[in-house]
Structure formats: structure tokens, C-alpha cells
Amino acid sequence: MDVTRRKFLTSISMLAAYTAFPLSSFDFDNTKKLRIVLVGTGVRGISFWGKRLVQEYSDILEFVGLSDINPGRLEYAKKFIGVNCPTFANFDDMLKKTKPDLIIVTTKDSTHHHFIIKGLESGYDVLTEKPLTTDENKCQEILNAEKKSGKNLIVGFNYRWSPYSTKIKELLANNTIGKITSVDFHWYLNTYHGASYFRRWHGLKESGGSLWVHKATHHFDLLNWWLDSDPVEVFALGDLEHYGKNNPFRGENCRNCDHKTTCNYYFDITKDQQLMDLYVANEKYDGYIRDNCLFREEIDIYDKMSAQIKYANNATVNYSLTTYSPFEGWRLAFNGTEGRIEASLDIPYDKKTKVDQAEMHAKEMEQSALEEANHETIIVHKLWKDFEKVTVPTEKGGHGGGDQRLHDKIFRTAGTADPFERSAGSRDGAMSVLIGIAARNSIESGKPIKIEDLTDLTPMPNRMK
């Protein structure tokens, strides 16, 4: 094997570099493949953390168990991933019978903590999809469990690994515009991608913690990583003004709706065979509706969000998230003592995109599609000088190329040094969700929220070294 099981297990602690907790040492037979179990068989779990691992890393790993509360999705997942391992309705039974080396958690956000803590307490390393969890109490429980267990927790932040995000990090780390004083960061979800969250379980705070947590955790992690500092205080505003009960009509779900011909948000799930096979065919087991009405009255998350974030290094951030934009993309600007850096992706007025807005998210999620080489630009403008354009080779699929690079780091090159420190542990995961949790709490209370009041983590001017 190019990378032995023992080498992976020995170097996995490097991927949790910012836990600030004691890391375990390993001594396993180096002739065996890494034993992996997956809990949660939704689209992200079975594709990115399932099928892609089998296709790309089957020489060094093997799935020894899959777990889900929905037996229909579980059976579909086994076939889709292409494995012949046992399946389990009970997570505890899976751990006892399979004794894995690594647990991958891709369940509903509000249940991440349950499986992370169970895994750590059972003596196993855990890798979880973002977000780490959905509230401050669960976050503290996870931190306590990792510290007590001596095992390691990795958070799958793929956005750090895209070449475009990495180039921004490199420019900042090289002090290109001096000390960073303020940041403007604005993310736009279009009416195809943004609306999809309100159809699913993400539309309920109790399930996904709101998009402050589920979606914005990506953005907050990038900010923490780019600024190399921890957040200290958040003040936020937000409301639900577009989706949910704001619409004058609603239906049972898109398939059975009387307003198909008049609703601009009509979504024909029958045209997506994977969604039909994975979700529609298995509604009878747990009642989960994948094409739910995004105007149902139970929706209680925000569809417009803005926040002011103060960092321990005294940088301030102005952030916003829009969920019903005509286009999908983002704008970013760093102001420094010696200049300004501007970056953006997929803004149609800046550069004509070749992907239709309806296909934007699907293209981003693709893992194996070949695509022509592309280049994007970052603007560097020094004080009293003309601006310069930095050209960056980029990809669209796999979250801007981040998915593949994240996987390679975990399963191929975990033991090698990374000058950009892109691997994320529990502290990174906590600091990203705590911004979103603080923003949510700020809206509900009308007051600024201090990060140090949420868990026992102390914000640092420079991330834990």
C-alpha cells in the first residue's frame, strides 16, 4: 500500500492540530486496510464520504459498516456506494461488531453530537461533516468528550482546500497588504440552491441550527482561517421575509401541489432518479419529504442575515448571507494597513459563467466530471500604487477542487506538513459554529454575544499554535 494503515492512524492527530487537547498515539498492524464505518446515508454521505472513497482509496481503506435509521435508504446506500458490508439500524451495535478505525458522521446536523460523542467515548477517532453541531451546549459536550477520550476529531472543511481560497490565504500570510483591519464578506445563494434548504429539514432551527450554522459555518471557518484569529463578539440581524408563511399559498409538497403552474419555486423531484430512489421511495419509513413545500408555516429559520464580527486580533468583519439571489456567488474584500485585497467568484457581471444558474450547485457538487481549465482573478491594491491582478487556476466541481484535496490529505498525505494549515480539528469546528450560534442568539436577544460566554474555549488573537 502507498500509505499503510498504521501510517494513517499515527498521523491522524496532525489533522486535529488545533484541538489543544492531548493527542493519542497508535500502534496497529500496518498490513491491514483502514476500517471505516459511516453513519447517515443522505446524499453527501453516500457520495462524497461513500462512493468516492471506494473509487479512489479502496487500496488503503474498506467500509465495514453502514448505519441509518431508515432501512430503505440504508439498502440503497449499500448499492450506490458499491460495498458488501453489514448494515445497522443501531449505531452502538455497529461499533461493537465492526470495531472500526474511523467513524464518519454525516447525519442530520442536530444529531452530530450524539454520534461524535458515542464514537469518542467508545475509543474511536471520528470525522464529521460540517457543521460540528448546532448549539453551544452540544459543542461543549463534544469538546469534553474529545478531551476525556484522548481520541481525535476531524471536521471536513472542504472550502479551505480549493486553490482560490488557498491563494487568498497565501497572500494574507505573506503580509501582502499589512495588518488586516476589516473584512467585507457577502455570500449569495440563488433561487435554486437557496430555496432547497427551505424544502428540507434545514428549514427548522431544531434540525439544522438555521443557515447561520449549517451553511455559514463554511464561511466563518474561512474567515477564522484567513485571519488566523478567533472571534470574540458577534452582533447580528436576521428575519424570515421571503419563504415560509410569507407566501399566500402553499401545498403538501411539490409533487402533489395545486400550484405547480404558478409557483416559481416548483421543483419536479421526479426528474432526479437518485432523489427518487434515495428519498421518495423511502418516505414510508420515517416520513422525511425531500420536496417539501418551502412555504410551509413551520419554517422558522432566517432567509436574510447580516452580522458584525469582532476578532481577537481587532479585525472586524461585515458579513451577510442572502438566500434568494438571482445568482449564486460571493464577494470578499480585506482592508489592511498597506492596501486592499478583493476576491469574488461566479458574479455574472464580473465574468460570464458557462453554467446555468439552475445547475450551479449540482456542478459544484460533482466529484468526477472532467472540465476545461479555468482561471479566476484576485485583485491586490497597495496604497499609493496601481492595482495588480493575481491569476489563479481554478476548478468548479467538487467545491472548487476542495473535496479532492481534502480527501487526499486525510487518506494519502496525512503525515506531511501543510504550510497553509488547512486541516481542521475540533477547535476549528467549534469556533466556526460558535459564530453562527452567537449570531442566532444575538437576533433572539437583540444584544451582542461574546464567544467566551458560550463554551470554555478562550478566543486567541492568533489561532492555537
Secondary structure by P-SEA (a helix, b strand, c coil): ccccaaaaaaaccccccccccbbbbbbccccccbbbbbccccccccccccccccccccccccccccccccaaaaaaaaaaaccbbbbbccaaaaaacccccbbbbbccccaaaaaaaaaaaabbbbbbcccccccaaaaaaaaaaaaaacbbbbbbccccccaaaaaaaaaaaacccccccbbbbbbbbccccccccccccccccccccccccccaaaaaaaaaaaacccccccccccccccccccccccccccccccccccccccccccccaaaaacccccccccccccccccccccccccccccccccccccbbbbbbbbcccccccbbbbbbcccbbbbbbccccccccccccccaaaaaaacccccccbbbbbbbbbcccbbbbbbbbbcccccccaaaaaaaaaacccccccccccccccaaaaaaaaaaaaaaaaaaaacbbbbccccccbbbbccccc
